Amino acid sequence: MGALVSVFAALAARRARTLATSGAIAAAVVGTICLAAGWSRGALLLAMFVSASALSRLGERQKAERAGPVVEKGDERDATQVLANGGLYAAAALGSMLAPSPIWYAIGAGALAASAADTWATEVGTLAGGDPISIVSGSRVAPGTSGGITLVGTAAGVGGALFIAAAAALANWPVSFAAVALAGVAGALADSLLGATVQARRWCELCAKSTERLVHSCGTVTSHAGGLAGFDNDAVNAVCSGVGALVALLLS
């Protein structure tokens, strides 16, 4: 039954263009694992996905105009993005089946809260407008730049962490509301710090602008300009999820 629900949801998301084909396949696998571990795990995952998709759709054209030249990928999430944001949550669900323990609830909730906080901060912050500032240097950066933060985006990130914490509390998970909320905020903070420091940065010679895209919006192939080569936004998101899981576990 979990597989049927997951496949149906993945196909609906593909039809709505919130998932690419590879992303839909990955989402179906992740959803099946989570639902096999319990309906509440599937409910939390669905709450995260629906909220992220809704925020992604909100002001889609406006956000694309603002951040399109910078961000590497579009709104249709591929398999790598799905696994970066939900892979650890699915791993915790699998762990709960193989070796039942309350720690898996903390790990799963913390990981999901971090992913939600980061997603909410990015989507709302980009939509709200205004030039973000680097979390490290304090200098203004282009919208969509990893490591760039705004007041509105930061508040939205806290809201995302509280959203998952509330969902876990409503599901009667054996992990405190505060632990999950703080884990989400910590994960999003780690995401911004890594995005501003070690995430790979690229440069478009024609436009003389920084970007994360291999091919800039002008069609020019970009060159590596800093950070760790290959350590892209998906890798940062995976670490963000891991930090959230670790913080929730420690606080629990």
Secondary structure, 3 states (H helix, E strand, C coil): CHHHHHHHHHHHHHHCCCECHHHHHHHHHHHHHHHHHCHHHHHHHHHHHHHHHHHHHCCHHHHHHHHCCCCCCCCCECHHHHHHHHHHHHHHHHHHHHCCCCHHHHHHHHHHHHHHHHHHHHHHHHHHCCCCEECCCCCECCCCCCCEECHHHHHHHHHHHHHHHHHHHHCCCCCCHHHHHHHHHHHHHHHHHHHHHCCCEEEECCCCEEECCCECCCCCECEEEECCCCCCHHHHHHHHHHHHHHHHHHHC
